[in-house]
Amino acid sequence: EIVLTQSPGTLSLSPGERATLSCRASQSVSSSYLAWYQQKPGQAPRLLIYGASSRATGIPDRFSGSGSGTDFTLTISRLEPEDFAVYYCQQYGSLPGTFGQGTKVEIK
Amino acid sequence: EVQLLESGGGLVQPGGSLRLSCAASGFMFSTYAMSWVRQAPGKGLEWVSAISGSGATTYYADSVKGRFTISRDNSKNTLYVQMNSLRAEDTAVYYCAKGNRDGSSSWYKIYFDSWGQGTLVTVSS
């Protein structure tokens, strides 16, 4: 099973700042089959990025994904008030598909 | 517009059973793999089970293997999970999620592009 470790656990930033979230895999993720999701309290997760770097439909271009192999990054170029949430990475290249433990982006 | 509507959650005693349903609309249901993903209170996401578009192939996490059964009725655009021998650690919000294969030939190499609102399952005496 591929274990995904997200860091940091919590990121305290102000609106307008840049957020950089890390997702590290215990083994190489095949074909960059890595996705990122955003979850707000009381809501279902929402897909942001798939294939490590492709934005999902309707996702603003301030969200970008990068990386390959075992190291992946989600970057939010300028935080908007609605971006404060928990973010999860997910690998889907091998079974069982696994999620990271999440990074909370909170208002500083 | 894709819509996924879960139902069937509730309070059940340890050792009991529950069946969750997910009514899908807005897409060609039979051509997409579907999954159940759960989230224990205050915790992260766990991929529980998945089923191919035809229903011929399934996957289960080790934590539920032998106790949960995923199925689908493509004539009714509905996904199910039958949960038996429930334990306290099965307490969670259960989400139905639509899988997208991202160009892969493997049915299980899927990310989740749409999610339902979730249904809460509480296992407690």
Interface residues (C-beta under 8 A of the other chain):
Chain A: S31 Y33 A35 Y37 Q43 A44 P45 R46 L47 Y50 G51 A56 T57 Y88 Q90 Y92 G93 L95 P96 G97 T98 F99 G100 Q101 G102
Chain B: G44 L45 E46 W47 A50 Y59 A61 D62 Y95 N100 D102 S104 Y108 K109 I110 Y111 F112 D113 S114 W115 G116 Q117 G118
